[in-house]
Amino acid sequence: GLEQSRGAWLMAIEGPVAIGELGGELLVAHPEGDPVSALPGDSTLVVGPEGGWTPSEVPGHARRVSLGDRILRVETAAVTGAVLILQKSGRLAT
């Protein structure tokens, strides 16, 4: 795992959890969101559900972020979001 990839930081992938139970800066993958930019260390990205978020499902403090021009399946969105977050946080070589 982490040692094999020479990593010093372990990303947690969990789910499903209620969106209200999440702490830190909350990022919601949304087609109309802003591009992923510099992030604080304690960020949580949520993706899904299939069919998109309703306005009542997204907390007011959440930051909507775009994962690109295409609508992605949930499992692809999670991986894409992880890569974008790693890249923007400087933890992934470009």
TAGIDA-V41071 format. One record per residue. N is the residue number from 1. D_FIRST is the distance of its C-alpha to the first C-alpha in Angstrom with 2 decimals. Layout:
N:D_FIRST ; N:D_FIRST
//
This chain:
1:0.00 ; 2:3.76 ; 3:5.67 ; 4:5.37 ; 5:6.42 ; 6:8.76 ; 7:8.62 ; 8:10.87 ; 9:10.92 ; 10:9.06 ; 11:11.06 ; 12:12.41 ; 13:13.70 ; 14:16.51 ; 15:19.77 ; 16:22.50 ; 17:24.05 ; 18:27.49 ; 19:27.65 ; 20:29.91 ; 21:27.29 ; 22:25.08 ; 23:25.45 ; 24:25.07 ; 25:26.10 ; 26:26.07 ; 27:25.56 ; 28:26.87 ; 29:26.23 ; 30:29.80 ; 31:31.59 ; 32:34.19 ; 33:31.88 ; 34:31.69 ; 35:29.17 ; 36:25.98 ; 37:26.93 ; 38:25.82 ; 39:24.08 ; 40:24.08 ; 41:20.92 ; 42:21.45 ; 43:21.63 ; 44:21.05 ; 45:21.35 ; 46:22.94 ; 47:23.61 ; 48:26.03 ; 49:28.16 ; 50:29.33 ; 51:32.66 ; 52:31.88 ; 53:32.58 ; 54:36.09 ; 55:37.45 ; 56:37.61 ; 57:33.88 ; 58:32.85 ; 59:33.50 ; 60:35.81 ; 61:33.47 ; 62:30.67 ; 63:30.19 ; 64:30.27 ; 65:28.07 ; 66:28.33 ; 67:25.51 ; 68:28.05 ; 69:31.24 ; 70:30.16 ; 71:29.66 ; 72:26.17 ; 73:25.10 ; 74:23.07 ; 75:19.77 ; 76:20.39 ; 77:21.51 ; 78:18.33 ; 79:16.27 ; 80:19.22 ; 81:19.55 ; 82:15.99 ; 83:16.58 ; 84:20.01 ; 85:18.99 ; 86:16.39 ; 87:19.17 ; 88:21.90 ; 89:20.21 ; 90:19.78 ; 91:15.99 ; 92:16.08 ; 93:18.34 ; 94:21.22
//
